[in-house]
Amino acid sequence: MYKHLLVPVDGSELTDRAIKASVELAQQLGASITGFVAEPLAPLPTPGQPPSLLREEVMEHDAMTVAHAREVLARFEAEAKQAGVPFIGRHAQVPRVDQAIIAAAESQGCDMIVMVTHGRGAFGEFLFGSQTKAVLAGSRLPLLVLH
C-alpha cells in the first residue's frame, strides 16, 4: 500500500520516537524511508551590523545546521539499516518548515508523511504553532501523526 515514507525529524526528544515507529512501520509495509531535517534560515541581521560580521554569522549558522542535520540523519540511517529498511537522508535550510516538508515529500516521490507531534494543546499551539497541523492543511498526501 505505502512504499515510501517521508519522516521529518528535528533532533528533539521526539526524534527517537519518530525513528523507532517509522522504521517499524516501514518494515511491516516493505517501504523505504526518506528522513528529512528542515533547519531554519540564518537569523536576520540586526540594524547597523557590519556585512562582514553578518557573513561570518551566516557561515557559522550554516555549518552548525548542516552538522546537526547530518548527526540526526546518521542516527536515523543506522536504525533503518539495522532493521533492513532502505533509507535516504535529506536536509534543507528553509524559511517555512511545513512547506519544506510537503515539498520534500513530493520531490522524493513519497506516498505518506509520518510525523510526531508534541501534543501541546490549544494554548501551546497558540504560542508555538503546529507544524503537524500546517502540513496536514497543505499536503494531499496521507499523514500519520504519532503522539
CORUR-V177675 format. One record per backbone hydrogen bond with DSSP energy under -0.5 kcal/mol. CO is the residue of the C=O (numbers start at 1). NH is the residue of the N-H. If there is no record, write none. Layout:
co->CO nh->NH
co->CO nh->NH
//
This chain:
co->3 nh->32
co->4 nh->111
co->4 nh->112
co->5 nh->7
co->5 nh->34
co->6 nh->8
co->6 nh->114
co->7 nh->36
co->12 nh->15
co->14 nh->18
co->15 nh->19
co->16 nh->20
co->17 nh->21
co->18 nh->22
co->19 nh->23
co->20 nh->24
co->21 nh->25
co->22 nh->26
co->23 nh->27
co->24 nh->28
co->25 nh->29
co->26 nh->30
co->26 nh->31
co->32 nh->5
co->33 nh->35
co->33 nh->88
co->34 nh->7
co->35 nh->90
co->36 nh->9
co->36 nh->38
co->37 nh->39
co->37 nh->92
co->39 nh->94
co->46 nh->49
co->50 nh->53
co->50 nh->54
co->51 nh->55
co->52 nh->56
co->53 nh->57
co->54 nh->58
co->55 nh->59
co->56 nh->60
co->57 nh->61
co->58 nh->62
co->59 nh->63
co->60 nh->64
co->61 nh->65
co->62 nh->66
co->63 nh->67
co->64 nh->68
co->65 nh->69
co->66 nh->70
co->67 nh->71
co->68 nh->72
co->69 nh->73
co->70 nh->74
co->71 nh->75
co->72 nh->76
co->73 nh->77
co->74 nh->78
co->75 nh->79
co->76 nh->80
co->77 nh->81
co->78 nh->82
co->79 nh->83
co->80 nh->84
co->80 nh->85
co->81 nh->84
co->84 nh->86
co->86 nh->33
co->88 nh->35
co->90 nh->37
co->92 nh->39
co->92 nh->94
co->94 nh->41
co->96 nh->100
co->97 nh->101
co->98 nh->102
co->99 nh->103
co->100 nh->104
co->101 nh->105
co->102 nh->106
co->103 nh->107
co->104 nh->108
co->105 nh->110
co->106 nh->109
co->111 nh->142
co->112 nh->6
co->113 nh->115
co->113 nh->144
co->115 nh->146
co->120 nh->124
co->121 nh->125
co->122 nh->126
co->123 nh->127
co->124 nh->128
co->125 nh->129
co->130 nh->134
co->131 nh->135
co->132 nh->136
co->133 nh->137
co->134 nh->138
co->135 nh->139
co->142 nh->113
co->143 nh->145
co->144 nh->115
co->144 nh->146
co->146 nh->117
//
